[in-house]
Amino acid sequence: MSTEPSQDTTAPAQHWRSYGPLDLHPILVHAMEAFNEQGYHGTSVRNIAGRVGVTVPALYYHYENKQALLATLLETSIKDVLDRCRAAAAEAGPTPLARFCGMVESIVLYMAHRRSLAFLDTEIRSLEPGNRARYVALRDYLQHMLLDTVEAGRAEGVFTTPIPADAVRSVLIMCQGVANWYRPDGPLTAEEVAERHVLLSLGTVGHPGAVTGEATLPFLRRASPRLPSPARSSTFQDPAPHLPR
């Protein structure tokens, strides 16, 4: 597992806001579903092979073991996040405020559109030491991208947080949490969730406009508010049915 994100920002999609069907090997798809439903330790290779409709030896032909399946899924997820985040930052240009907003938006959109894959971050505890170290290095890369932008914003007076590293960690935890509760049939679209999280994140890093309510986001709302139906009138959205609570 490489600790460097892909240099080709067009690899995951033609545009970082675009999401098509999840393109994974069928074995990975069924492993992802099993891990989300039963947990890593509650899932056997035999169970995954049965879901795919192949024998256990046939599964081992493609992936060395269950650990390789989890490591591949987590690597695929974090590298996609990094590619999209890099693309959003590049599109935003050098201005710290625009870069920060773009990166946060890209992360939240990923958590909403790829929640089944992103939810597997909870299984980082199940990675073996070598795989865990490589995955953490990739996740730290994402954190440092945001931290560098916040530090640049502090130097320009755009962000005022006295604890930038803690603020960035809080932003990432908040954004990653979207994978736990977002549902596409809930009262908010992924774009609306992303916009709200950008505002919350700006407040976390101390952007004055976010505190006073006068923040002007460097992007426009791309979706009209979805009117809640009687069946889904709650502000909060439950986890997807196949994800554990």
C-alpha atoms as one frame of an Amber mdcrd trajectory, in Angstrom:
protein
   0.000   0.000   0.000   1.622   3.256  -1.115   1.576   6.163   1.322   1.471
   8.689  -1.512  -1.889   9.783  -2.965  -2.420   9.455  -6.670  -0.993  12.347
  -8.659  -3.794  12.071 -11.228  -6.662  14.090  -9.785  -8.979  13.021 -12.648
  -8.624   9.336 -11.756 -11.652   8.975  -9.419 -13.949  11.177 -11.534 -13.876
  13.814 -14.250 -14.723  16.318 -11.531 -14.328  16.023  -7.785 -18.033  16.697
  -7.185 -19.098  13.918  -9.572 -19.961  10.434  -8.345 -20.860   7.482 -10.495
 -21.450   3.868  -9.479 -18.837   2.441  -7.142 -16.282   0.637  -9.315 -14.946
  -2.234  -7.203 -14.167  -5.886  -7.857 -17.230  -7.972  -6.839 -15.208  -9.652
  -4.092 -14.443  -6.233  -2.584 -18.085  -5.165  -2.844 -19.290  -8.223  -0.953
 -16.472  -7.949   1.591 -17.399  -4.311   2.206 -21.043  -5.211   2.737 -20.156
  -8.077   5.079 -17.751  -5.941   7.139 -20.397  -3.210   7.483 -23.101  -5.669
   8.491 -21.152  -8.024  10.740 -17.887  -6.277  11.529 -14.458  -7.405  10.395
 -13.973 -10.008  13.108 -17.527 -11.291  12.712 -17.001 -11.995   9.017 -15.286
 -15.120   7.719 -13.630 -15.626   4.350 -16.107 -18.438   3.751 -18.967 -16.023
   4.315 -17.552 -13.563   1.789 -16.934 -16.320  -0.744 -20.524 -17.489  -0.313
 -21.844 -13.990  -0.973 -19.751 -13.726  -4.123 -20.671 -17.239  -5.257 -17.126
 -18.579  -5.506 -15.091 -21.104  -3.566 -12.681 -20.043  -0.822  -9.645 -21.086
  -2.939 -11.002 -18.962  -5.803 -11.250 -15.967  -3.471  -7.685 -16.541  -2.275
  -6.566 -16.459  -5.911  -7.532 -12.777  -6.019  -6.779 -11.702  -2.432  -4.296
 -13.253  -0.046  -6.564 -13.194   2.996  -9.310 -11.286   4.796  -6.803  -8.686
   6.002  -5.852  -7.939   2.390  -9.517  -7.266   1.604  -9.872  -4.765   4.442
  -6.550  -3.050   3.672  -7.461  -2.743  -0.022 -10.883  -1.272   0.764  -9.467
   1.271   3.211  -6.655   2.221   0.813  -9.140   2.670  -2.019 -11.296   4.897
   0.157  -8.611   7.190   1.562  -6.858   7.600  -1.793 -10.138   8.609  -3.429
 -10.710  11.191  -0.681  -7.184  12.519  -1.155  -7.493  12.725  -4.933 -10.771
  14.626  -4.706  -9.462  16.895  -1.949  -6.368  17.730  -3.999  -8.563  18.469
  -7.029 -10.832  20.734  -4.965  -7.825  22.625  -3.573  -6.323  23.034  -7.035
  -9.599  24.355  -8.416  -9.958  26.818  -5.531  -6.543  28.348  -6.158  -4.128
  29.875  -3.630  -6.656  31.708  -1.433  -6.790  29.903   1.953 -10.518  30.510
   2.502 -11.515  29.094  -0.880  -9.119  26.166  -0.532 -10.400  25.287   2.928
 -14.041  25.459   1.846 -13.364  23.340  -1.237 -11.486  20.678   0.692 -14.131
  20.410   3.411 -16.873  20.235   0.794 -15.031  17.478  -1.075 -14.571  15.414
   2.089 -18.224  15.698   3.126 -19.478  14.869  -0.360 -17.310  11.765  -0.313
 -18.641  10.689   3.076 -22.209  11.099   1.823 -21.840   9.539  -1.631 -19.468
   6.742  -0.584 -20.753   6.196   2.956 -20.613   2.380   2.748 -16.931   2.555
   1.886 -16.107   5.496   4.142 -17.793   3.804   7.115 -15.050   1.178   7.084
 -12.727   3.725   8.713 -14.206   2.427  11.967 -12.377  -0.853  11.263  -8.923
   0.760  11.370  -8.518  -1.012  14.715  -8.651  -4.321  12.827  -5.695  -3.540
  10.574  -2.444  -5.338  11.252   0.430  -3.038  12.341   2.019  -2.599   8.913
  -1.271  -1.935   7.134  -2.413   0.351   9.922   0.777   2.428   9.736   0.409
   2.905   5.988  -3.263   3.827   6.269  -2.610   6.292   9.088   0.124   7.909
   6.974  -2.414   8.515   4.206  -4.965   9.887   6.644  -2.306  12.139   8.200
  -1.522  13.461   4.713  -5.142  14.626   4.449  -4.961  16.234   7.870  -1.775
  18.102   6.978  -3.351  19.407   3.770  -6.080  21.051   5.820  -3.680  22.198
   8.532  -1.357  23.890   6.026  -4.346  25.777   4.613  -5.552  26.843   8.051
  -2.055  28.013   8.985  -1.905  30.053   5.780  -5.290  31.535   6.636  -4.114
  32.412  10.136  -1.153  34.243   8.653  -3.561  36.314   6.539  -6.023  36.876
   9.374  -8.726  34.810   7.670  -8.792  32.187  10.432  -8.309  33.058  14.088
  -8.232  29.746  15.954  -5.385  29.665  18.495  -5.243  25.864  18.267  -5.160
  25.056  14.528  -4.111  21.406  14.846  -6.946  20.658  17.270  -9.398  22.606
  15.120  -8.452  20.609  12.020  -8.821  17.312  13.874 -12.275  18.409  15.013
 -13.244  19.348  11.462 -12.161  15.965  10.124 -13.981  14.040  12.856 -17.146
  16.025  12.159 -16.905  15.458   8.410 -16.126  11.749   8.748 -19.179  11.359
  10.974 -21.431  12.053   7.976 -20.814   8.472   6.808 -22.477   7.257  10.019
 -25.819   9.011   9.626 -26.381  10.379   6.131 -29.050   8.794   3.942 -29.824
   9.869   0.363 -33.576   9.649   1.058 -33.323  11.905   4.119 -34.387  15.559
   4.348 -31.037  16.952   3.155 -29.143  16.402  -0.071 -25.447  15.613   0.035
 -24.760  19.126  -1.273 -26.787  20.725   1.498 -25.024  18.635   4.128 -21.688
  19.688   2.644 -22.633  23.364   2.692 -23.691  23.178   6.330 -20.485  21.420
   7.286 -18.429  24.060   5.505 -20.125  26.708   7.669 -19.585  24.641  10.816
 -15.961  24.077   9.867 -15.374  27.773   9.257 -16.640  28.445  12.759 -14.313
  25.776  14.128 -11.229  27.403  12.593 -12.356  30.871  13.657 -13.444  32.535
  10.434 -15.038  35.815  11.621 -17.862  35.670   9.078 -18.962  32.266  10.337
 -19.235  33.589  13.884 -21.258  36.690  12.905 -23.368  34.879  10.310 -21.932
  37.017   7.501 -19.736  34.381   5.875 -19.826  34.404   2.088 -19.017  30.943
   0.817 -16.856  30.738  -2.316 -19.410  28.457  -3.964 -23.132  28.632  -4.692
 -25.849  26.300  -3.488 -26.248  23.696  -6.225 -29.450  22.072  -5.054 -32.796
  23.382  -3.891 -33.848  22.440  -0.360 -35.656  19.122  -0.295 -39.006  19.442
   1.442 -39.337  16.784   4.137 -42.189  14.333   3.754 -44.205  13.098   6.763
 -42.198   9.853   6.623 -38.889  11.664   7.019 -39.492  14.959   8.769 -36.651
  14.641  11.275 -33.576  16.817  10.908 -31.398  13.823  11.718 -30.918  10.982
   9.310 -30.503   7.388  10.426 -27.559   5.303   9.282 -28.025   3.389   6.055
 -29.917   0.141   6.789 -26.884  -2.077   6.133 -24.597  -0.105   8.447 -24.467
  -0.891  12.166 -25.693   1.781  14.551
